[in-house]
Amino acid sequence: QVQLVESGGGLVQAGGSLSLSCTASEAIFAINIMGWYRQAPGKQREWVAGITSGGSTNYTDSVKGRFTISKDNAKNTMYLLMDSLKPDDTAVYYCVADSRGSSWGSWGQGTQVTVSS
């Protein structure tokens, strides 16, 4: 089971940008899908974005055009570049890897993103 470590969260004003990183303990080039979830206080965890081993991406509607997911196989790292941040983006962001249908093989510990108005 691959270990995942997120970094890059923090506090930013609305309209600002943050970049999250998710570094894996082993090679990621063959991992079928990696992605990001987030959970805001009092809300259910929601899917944010995903990237396949071939580089195809998808996003939840609320972040399309503002967030960009990418990965660097040589660095075993996945990224989430977040632009035009809104207070509604405030949440703990988790990276995931190895889709197994309705579950994931690995979860990161989460990183807090706070967007002030």
NUZA-558486 format. One line per field, with one value per atom (N, C-alpha, C, CB): x, y, z; atom name. Coordinates in nm, 3 decimals, always signed. Glycine has a CB too. Example, Ala and Ser with C-alpha at 12.3 -4.5 7.8 and 13.67 -1.06 7.14 Angstrom:
2
c1 +1.319 | +1.230 | +1.320 | +1.131 | +1.285 | +1.367 | +1.290 | +1.408
c2 -0.569 | -0.450 | -0.330 | -0.447 | -0.225 | -0.106 | +0.003 | -0.060
c3 +0.780 | +0.780 | +0.780 | +0.905 | +0.708 | +0.714 | +0.787 | +0.572
a N | CA | C | CB | N | CA | C | CB
This chain:
117
c1 +0.084 | +0.000 | +0.088 | -0.095 | +0.069 | +0.151 | +0.114 | +0.136 | +0.213 | +0.192 | +0.189 | +0.303 | +0.096 | +0.079 | +0.096 | -0.058 | +0.168 | +0.188 | +0.156 | +0.334 | +0.056 | +0.018 | +0.099 | -0.133 | +0.113 | +0.173 | +0.121 | +0.329 | +0.140 | +0.106 | -0.019 | +0.093 | -0.091 | -0.210 | -0.173 | -0.294 | -0.275 | -0.251 | -0.368 | -0.127 | -0.340 | -0.441 | -0.416 | -0.440 | -0.521 | -0.509 | -0.635 | -0.483 | -0.622 | -0.738 | -0.815 | -0.695 | -0.943 | -1.026 | -0.964 | -1.170 | -0.966 | -0.904 | -0.759 | -0.912 | -0.702 | -0.562 | -0.544 | -0.504 | -0.420 | -0.384 | -0.305 | -0.302 | -0.319 | -0.240 | -0.209 | -0.313 | -0.097 | -0.063 | -0.040 | +0.062 | -0.114 | -0.099 | -0.013 | -0.237 | +0.062 | +0.142 | +0.105 | +0.294 | +0.117 | +0.093 | +0.207 | -0.049 | +0.296 | +0.413 | +0.392 | +0.541 | +0.418 | +0.397 | +0.528 | +0.336 | +0.512 | +0.629 | +0.688 | +0.591 | +0.619 | +0.670 | +0.625 | +0.623 | +0.670 | +0.640 | +0.491 | +0.703 | +0.452 | +0.311 | +0.271 | +0.275 | +0.368 | +0.336 | +0.231 | +0.462 | +0.224 | +0.131 | +0.003 | +0.198 | -0.009 | -0.131 | -0.247 | -0.114 | -0.354 | -0.464 | -0.522 | -0.573 | -0.557 | -0.613 | -0.559 | -0.770 | -0.526 | -0.496 | -0.588 | -0.344 | -0.611 | -0.703 | -0.704 | -0.840 | -0.795 | -0.811 | -0.958 | -0.761 | -0.978 | -1.107 | -1.092 | -1.157 | -1.203 | -1.202 | -1.322 | -1.199 | -1.306 | -1.416 | -1.418 | -1.403 | -1.528 | -1.547 | -1.619 | -1.628 | -1.603 | -1.670 | -1.820 | -1.643 | -1.871 | -2.014 | -2.067 | -2.086 | -1.979 | -2.021 | -1.961 | -1.982 | -2.023 | -1.970 | -1.844 | -2.075 | -1.760 | -1.641 | -1.684 | -1.549 | -1.618 | -1.654 | -1.530 | -1.724 | -1.556 | -1.453 | -1.422 | -1.500 | -1.291 | -1.250 | -1.195 | -1.144 | -1.095 | -1.031 | -0.957 | -0.934 | -0.937 | -0.864 | -0.780 | -0.960 | -0.679 | -0.591 | -0.556 | -0.462 | -0.564 | -0.537 | -0.388 | -0.621 | -0.352 | -0.212 | -0.171 | -0.191 | -0.266 | -0.237 | -0.243 | -0.330 | -0.281 | -0.283 | -0.419 | -0.188 | -0.522 | -0.656 | -0.703 | -0.757 | -0.776 | -0.819 | -0.969 | -0.748 | -1.022 | -1.161 | -1.173 | -1.257 | -1.277 | -1.297 | -1.444 | -1.245 | -1.469 | -1.605 | -1.640 | -1.621 | -1.767 | -1.808 | -1.766 | -1.957 | -1.768 | -1.743 | -1.599 | -1.779 | -1.509 | -1.368 | -1.317 | -1.280 | -1.400 | -1.357 | -1.317 | -1.469 | -1.203 | -1.153 | -1.072 | -1.265 | -1.074 | -0.999 | -0.888 | -1.093 | -0.913 | -0.816 | -0.754 | -0.883 | -0.627 | -0.558 | -0.485 | -0.459 | -0.516 | -0.448 | -0.341 | -0.548 | -0.228 | -0.118 | -0.034 | -0.031 | +0.061 | +0.152 | +0.286 | +0.094 | +0.388 | +0.524 | +0.569 | +0.621 | +0.565 | +0.600 | +0.744 | +0.580 | +0.833 | +0.973 | +0.992 | +1.059 | +0.902 | +0.909 | +0.809 | +0.886 | +0.734 | +0.630 | +0.534 | +0.696 | +0.501 | +0.423 | +0.307 | +0.512 | +0.193 | +0.075 | +0.051 | -0.051 | -0.005 | -0.025 | -0.171 | +0.069 | -0.211 | -0.338 | -0.312 | -0.449 | -0.314 | -0.298 | -0.437 | -0.223 | -0.456 | -0.587 | -0.580 | -0.637 | -0.650 | -0.655 | -0.794 | -0.618 | -0.801 | -0.930 | -1.005 | -1.017 | -0.936 | -0.996 | -1.110 | -0.891 | -1.209 | -1.328 | -1.339 | -1.455 | -1.408 | -1.429 | -1.491 | -1.518 | -1.575 | -1.636 | -1.535 | -1.743 | -1.413 | -1.309 | -1.241 | -1.204 | -1.274 | -1.216 | -1.253 | -1.264 | -1.150 | -1.172 | -1.039 | -1.243 | -1.047 | -0.929 | -0.923 | -0.932 | -0.809 | -0.791 | -0.709 | -0.721 | -0.760 | -0.696 | -0.658 | -0.790 | -0.540 | -0.508 | -0.534 | -0.360 | -0.566 | -0.598 | -0.529 | -0.751 | -0.511 | -0.448 | -0.502 | -0.295 | -0.500 | -0.537 | -0.686 | -0.460 | -0.760 | -0.905 | -0.940 | -0.971 | -1.029 | -1.074 | -1.227 | -1.021 | -1.281 | -1.426 | -1.482 | -1.489 | -1.543 | -1.604 | -1.510 | -1.730 | -1.387 | -1.292 | -1.157 | -1.277 | -1.066 | -0.931 | -0.830 | -0.907 | -0.719 | -0.615 | -0.539 | -0.519 | -0.522 | -0.442 | -0.503 | -0.300 | -0.493 | -0.535 | -0.419 | -0.661 | -0.408 | -0.315 | -0.377 | -0.272 | -0.299 | -0.346 | -0.429 | -0.229 | -0.424 | -0.502 | -0.422 | -0.622 | -0.457 | -0.395 | -0.503 | -0.285 | -0.496 | -0.600 | -0.579 | -0.602 | -0.686 | -0.689 | -0.797 | -0.715 | -0.760 | -0.855 | -0.851 | -0.823 | -0.968 | -0.979 | -1.061 | -1.044 | -1.001 | -1.069 | -1.136 | -0.970 | -1.248 | -1.322 | -1.275 | -1.472
c2 -0.119 | +0.000 | +0.124 | +0.000 | +0.210 | +0.329 | +0.428 | +0.392 | +0.492 | +0.597 | +0.732 | +0.594 | +0.819 | +0.950 | +1.060 | +0.961 | +1.165 | +1.278 | +1.406 | +1.281 | +1.480 | +1.608 | +1.722 | +1.633 | +1.827 | +1.951 | +2.067 | +1.944 | +2.188 | +2.307 | +2.380 | +2.271 | +2.326 | +2.397 | +2.523 | +2.306 | +2.602 | +2.724 | +2.818 | +2.792 | +2.943 | +3.048 | +3.144 | +3.124 | +3.174 | +3.265 | +3.349 | +3.186 | +3.467 | +3.553 | +3.508 | +3.700 | +3.538 | +3.508 | +3.570 | +3.559 | +3.493 | +3.537 | +3.495 | +3.684 | +3.445 | +3.403 | +3.262 | +3.415 | +3.215 | +3.082 | +3.003 | +3.095 | +2.872 | +2.779 | +2.658 | +2.738 | +2.594 | +2.470 | +2.361 | +2.489 | +2.253 | +2.137 | +2.031 | +2.078 | +1.959 | +1.847 | +1.720 | +1.876 | +1.609 | +1.478 | +1.388 | +1.419 | +1.357 | +1.276 | +1.133 | +1.336 | +1.041 | +0.899 | +0.831 | +0.829 | +0.722 | +0.649 | +0.556 | +0.568 | +0.543 | +0.459 | +0.514 | +0.312 | +0.452 | +0.501 | +0.512 | +0.411 | +0.621 | +0.646 | +0.626 | +0.784 | +0.602 | +0.603 | +0.499 | +0.578 | +0.390 | +0.284 | +0.286 | +0.151 | +0.381 | +0.389 | +0.430 | +0.491 | +0.352 | +0.374 | +0.514 | +0.273 | +0.555 | +0.689 | +0.745 | +0.684 | +0.872 | +0.948 | +1.069 | +0.992 | +1.121 | +1.234 | +1.308 | +1.189 | +1.403 | +1.487 | +1.488 | +1.632 | +1.474 | +1.497 | +1.615 | +1.369 | +1.669 | +1.770 | +1.753 | +1.910 | +1.798 | +1.795 | +1.923 | +1.673 | +1.995 | +2.119 | +2.088 | +2.222 | +2.175 | +2.152 | +2.133 | +2.269 | +2.025 | +2.000 | +1.949 | +2.122 | +1.922 | +1.876 | +1.739 | +1.977 | +1.673 | +1.544 | +1.562 | +1.466 | +1.461 | +1.462 | +1.462 | +1.341 | +1.542 | +1.549 | +1.532 | +1.681 | +1.473 | +1.455 | +1.590 | +1.353 | +1.618 | +1.745 | +1.726 | +1.812 | +1.638 | +1.620 | +1.488 | +1.737 | +1.435 | +1.311 | +1.310 | +1.195 | +1.222 | +1.208 | +1.061 | +1.295 | +1.012 | +0.871 | +0.849 | +0.821 | +0.724 | +0.692 | +0.750 | +0.540 | +0.765 | +0.821 | +0.971 | +0.764 | +1.033 | +1.177 | +1.242 | +1.229 | +1.162 | +1.219 | +1.274 | +1.113 | +1.386 | +1.453 | +1.474 | +1.586 | +1.486 | +1.528 | +1.609 | +1.405 | +1.693 | +1.788 | +1.795 | +1.928 | +1.822 | +1.851 | +1.989 | +1.846 | +2.010 | +2.132 | +2.260 | +2.132 | +2.259 | +2.383 | +2.432 | +2.362 | +2.347 | +2.390 | +2.396 | +2.296 | +2.357 | +2.360 | +2.501 | +2.309 | +2.512 | +2.642 | +2.715 | +2.727 | +2.665 | +2.730 | +2.640 | +2.770 | +2.510 | +2.414 | +2.334 | +2.319 | +2.297 | +2.214 | +2.101 | +2.298 | +1.979 | +1.863 | +1.818 | +1.747 | +1.777 | +1.728 | +1.632 | +1.845 | +1.567 | +1.480 | +1.476 | +1.338 | +1.447 | +1.432 | +1.292 | +1.543 | +1.201 | +1.062 | +1.049 | +0.974 | +1.132 | +1.123 | +1.160 | +1.214 | +1.244 | +1.287 | +1.214 | +1.436 | +1.121 | +1.047 | +1.144 | +0.954 | +1.253 | +1.358 | +1.402 | +1.477 | +1.421 | +1.476 | +1.617 | +1.384 | +1.704 | +1.842 | +1.885 | +1.934 | +1.987 | +2.052 | +2.202 | +2.005 | +2.268 | +2.413 | +2.475 | +2.460 | +2.558 | +2.616 | +2.768 | +2.581 | +2.820 | +2.963 | +3.018 | +2.990 | +3.149 | +3.216 | +3.153 | +3.212 | +3.132 | +3.062 | +3.142 | +3.035 | +3.068 | +3.125 | +3.074 | +3.091 | +3.146 | +3.096 | +2.956 | +3.193 | +2.924 | +2.791 | +2.680 | +2.790 | +2.716 | +2.615 | +2.575 | +2.668 | +2.642 | +2.609 | +2.466 | +2.708 | +2.386 | +2.245 | +2.180 | +2.171 | +2.057 | +1.972 | +1.896 | +1.873 | +1.902 | +1.837 | +1.709 | +1.932 | +1.601 | +1.470 | +1.419 | +1.369 | +1.362 | +1.296 | +1.146 | +1.322 | +1.084 | +0.942 | +0.878 | +0.920 | +0.747 | +0.673 | +0.531 | +0.671 | +0.474 | +0.335 | +0.311 | +0.247 | +0.352 | +0.332 | +0.183 | +0.403 | +0.145 | +0.005 | +0.001 | -0.064 | +0.063 | +0.068 | +0.172 | -0.069 | +0.129 | +0.223 | +0.262 | +0.162 | +0.219 | +0.253 | +0.288 | +0.137 | +0.333 | +0.370 | +0.291 | +0.524 | +0.257 | +0.183 | +0.266 | +0.126 | +0.396 | +0.481 | +0.620 | +0.492 | +0.673 | +0.809 | +0.882 | +0.810 | +1.010 | +1.093 | +1.138 | +1.213 | +1.211 | +1.253 | +1.380 | +1.273 | +1.450 | +1.573 | +1.697 | +1.570 | +1.804 | +1.934 | +2.041 | +1.962 | +2.134 | +2.235 | +2.350 | +2.289 | +2.386 | +2.505 | +2.597 | +2.468 | +2.720 | +2.818 | +2.942 | +2.854 | +2.980 | +3.096 | +3.201 | +3.058 | +3.314 | +3.421 | +3.518 | +3.497 | +3.574 | +3.665 | +3.808 | +3.657
c3 +0.000 | +0.000 | +0.000 | +0.122 | -0.099 | -0.111 | -0.002 | -0.249 | +0.055 | +0.155 | +0.084 | +0.265 | +0.126 | +0.064 | +0.168 | -0.004 | +0.132 | +0.223 | +0.148 | +0.278 | +0.201 | +0.140 | +0.202 | +0.157 | +0.126 | +0.177 | +0.093 | +0.174 | +0.146 | +0.070 | +0.112 | -0.068 | +0.209 | +0.255 | +0.331 | +0.343 | +0.363 | +0.439 | +0.431 | +0.390 | +0.468 | +0.470 | +0.354 | +0.605 | +0.279 | +0.166 | +0.155 | +0.034 | +0.102 | +0.082 | -0.042 | +0.069 | -0.044 | -0.160 | -0.285 | -0.140 | -0.392 | -0.516 | -0.531 | -0.525 | -0.423 | -0.426 | -0.476 | -0.290 | -0.467 | -0.519 | -0.415 | -0.649 | -0.424 | -0.345 | -0.431 | -0.214 | -0.401 | -0.471 | -0.368 | -0.561 | -0.383 | -0.296 | -0.364 | -0.257 | -0.284 | -0.336 | -0.260 | -0.323 | -0.328 | -0.268 | -0.314 | -0.310 | -0.221 | -0.254 | -0.208 | -0.191 | -0.300 | -0.271 | -0.232 | -0.392 | -0.158 | -0.108 | -0.214 | +0.015 | -0.327 | -0.434 | -0.568 | -0.416 | -0.673 | -0.808 | -0.833 | -0.911 | -0.899 | -0.924 | -1.069 | -0.881 | -1.158 | -1.301 | -1.337 | -1.381 | -1.261 | -1.294 | -1.212 | -1.277 | -1.120 | -1.038 | -1.128 | -0.919 | -1.127 | -1.222 | -1.212 | -1.200 | -1.091 | -1.071 | -0.940 | -1.069 | -0.943 | -0.822 | -0.821 | -0.817 | -0.701 | -0.699 | -0.567 | -0.730 | -0.560 | -0.441 | -0.399 | -0.467 | -0.270 | -0.206 | -0.112 | -0.131 | -0.069 | +0.035 | +0.125 | -0.024 | +0.248 | +0.344 | +0.423 | +0.439 | +0.408 | +0.482 | +0.614 | +0.398 | +0.713 | +0.842 | +0.827 | +0.936 | +0.882 | +0.877 | +0.745 | +0.912 | +0.651 | +0.520 | +0.488 | +0.412 | +0.390 | +0.347 | +0.264 | +0.267 | +0.267 | +0.184 | +0.037 | +0.216 | -0.045 | -0.185 | -0.275 | -0.216 | -0.389 | -0.492 | -0.554 | -0.600 | -0.571 | -0.629 | -0.772 | -0.541 | -0.785 | -0.915 | -0.917 | -0.946 | -1.037 | -1.052 | -1.177 | -1.053 | -1.177 | -1.292 | -1.308 | -1.277 | -1.431 | -1.457 | -1.484 | -1.576 | -1.493 | -1.523 | -1.658 | -1.522 | -1.748 | -1.880 | -1.888 | -1.978 | -1.777 | -1.772 | -1.797 | -1.868 | -1.818 | -1.833 | -1.699 | -1.887 | -1.706 | -1.583 | -1.580 | -1.567 | -1.461 | -1.444 | -1.318 | -1.440 | -1.314 | -1.204 | -1.167 | -1.243 | -1.041 | -1.001 | -1.058 | -0.846 | -1.086 | -1.157 | -1.086 | -1.176 | -0.954 | -0.879 | -0.889 | -0.734 | -0.937 | -0.945 | -1.088 | -0.865 | -1.183 | -1.325 | -1.366 | -1.417 | -1.432 | -1.475 | -1.370 | -1.517 | -1.245 | -1.137 | -1.083 | -1.023 | -1.079 | -1.025 | -1.139 | -0.921 | -1.123 | -1.221 | -1.150 | -1.304 | -1.188 | -1.132 | -1.230 | -1.101 | -1.174 | -1.258 | -1.176 | -1.312 | -1.241 | -1.167 | -1.236 | -1.154 | -1.157 | -1.207 | -1.167 | -1.150 | -1.261 | -1.229 | -1.180 | -1.351 | -1.231 | -1.191 | -1.044 | -1.278 | -0.992 | -0.852 | -0.764 | -0.842 | -0.822 | -0.746 | -0.677 | -0.642 | -0.743 | -0.680 | -0.770 | -0.646 | -0.707 | -0.773 | -0.716 | -0.752 | -0.798 | -0.758 | -0.779 | -0.836 | -0.703 | -0.727 | -0.718 | -0.624 | -0.833 | -0.836 | -0.828 | -0.966 | -0.728 | -0.703 | -0.721 | -0.561 | -0.819 | -0.848 | -0.817 | -0.995 | -0.809 | -0.786 | -0.670 | -0.912 | -0.562 | -0.448 | -0.387 | -0.342 | -0.337 | -0.275 | -0.132 | -0.356 | -0.046 | +0.091 | +0.093 | +0.169 | -0.005 | -0.011 | -0.040 | -0.118 | -0.079 | -0.101 | +0.029 | -0.200 | +0.138 | +0.267 | +0.306 | +0.375 | +0.334 | +0.366 | +0.398 | +0.250 | +0.449 | +0.454 | +0.323 | +0.578 | +0.258 | +0.129 | +0.147 | +0.028 | +0.089 | +0.100 | -0.039 | +0.170 | -0.051 | -0.177 | -0.162 | -0.217 | -0.273 | -0.277 | -0.396 | -0.285 | -0.386 | -0.495 | -0.500 | -0.479 | -0.620 | -0.639 | -0.622 | -0.543 | -0.724 | -0.721 | -0.723 | -0.839 | -0.633 | -0.623 | -0.628 | -0.492 | -0.728 | -0.740 | -0.646 | -0.711 | -0.538 | -0.443 | -0.331 | -0.385 | -0.336 | -0.231 | -0.293 | -0.129 | -0.206 | -0.250 | -0.169 | -0.234 | -0.236 | -0.167 | -0.066 | -0.266 | -0.095 | -0.008 | +0.006 | -0.060 | +0.129 | +0.160 | +0.227 | +0.252 | +0.199 | +0.273 | +0.404 | +0.191 | +0.483 | +0.615 | +0.610 | +0.708 | +0.498 | +0.482 | +0.509 | +0.572 | +0.440 | +0.462 | +0.459 | +0.356 | +0.553 | +0.568 | +0.469 | +0.713 | +0.401 | +0.316 | +0.370 | +0.165 | +0.403 | +0.454 | +0.366 | +0.601 | +0.314 | +0.227 | +0.300 | +0.089 | +0.326 | +0.398 | +0.300 | +0.490 | +0.344 | +0.256 | +0.271 | +0.285
a N | CA | C | CB | N | CA | C | CB | N | CA | C | CB | N | CA | C | CB | N | CA | C | CB | N | CA | C | CB | N | CA | C | CB | N | CA | C | CB | N | CA | C | CB | N | CA | C | CB | N | CA | C | CB | N | CA | C | CB | N | CA | C | CB | N | CA | C | CB | N | CA | C | CB | N | CA | C | CB | N | CA | C | CB | N | CA | C | CB | N | CA | C | CB | N | CA | C | CB | N | CA | C | CB | N | CA | C | CB | N | CA | C | CB | N | CA | C | CB | N | CA | C | CB | N | CA | C | CB | N | CA | C | CB | N | CA | C | CB | N | CA | C | CB | N | CA | C | CB | N | CA | C | CB | N | CA | C | CB | N | CA | C | CB | N | CA | C | CB | N | CA | C | CB | N | CA | C | CB | N | CA | C | CB | N | CA | C | CB | N | CA | C | CB | N | CA | C | CB | N | CA | C | CB | N | CA | C | CB | N | CA | C | CB | N | CA | C | CB | N | CA | C | CB | N | CA | C | CB | N | CA | C | CB | N | CA | C | CB | N | CA | C | CB | N | CA | C | CB | N | CA | C | CB | N | CA | C | CB | N | CA | C | CB | N | CA | C | CB | N | CA | C | CB | N | CA | C | CB | N | CA | C | CB | N | CA | C | CB | N | CA | C | CB | N | CA | C | CB | N | CA | C | CB | N | CA | C | CB | N | CA | C | CB | N | CA | C | CB | N | CA | C | CB | N | CA | C | CB | N | CA | C | CB | N | CA | C | CB | N | CA | C | CB | N | CA | C | CB | N | CA | C | CB | N | CA | C | CB | N | CA | C | CB | N | CA | C | CB | N | CA | C | CB | N | CA | C | CB | N | CA | C | CB | N | CA | C | CB | N | CA | C | CB | N | CA | C | CB | N | CA | C | CB | N | CA | C | CB | N | CA | C | CB | N | CA | C | CB | N | CA | C | CB | N | CA | C | CB | N | CA | C | CB | N | CA | C | CB | N | CA | C | CB | N | CA | C | CB | N | CA | C | CB | N | CA | C | CB | N | CA | C | CB | N | CA | C | CB | N | CA | C | CB | N | CA | C | CB | N | CA | C | CB | N | CA | C | CB | N | CA | C | CB | N | CA | C | CB | N | CA | C | CB | N | CA | C | CB | N | CA | C | CB | N | CA | C | CB | N | CA | C | CB | N | CA | C | CB | N | CA | C | CB | N | CA | C | CB | N | CA | C | CB | N | CA | C | CB | N | CA | C | CB | N | CA | C | CB | N | CA | C | CB | N | CA | C | CB | N | CA | C | CB | N | CA | C | CB | N | CA | C | CB
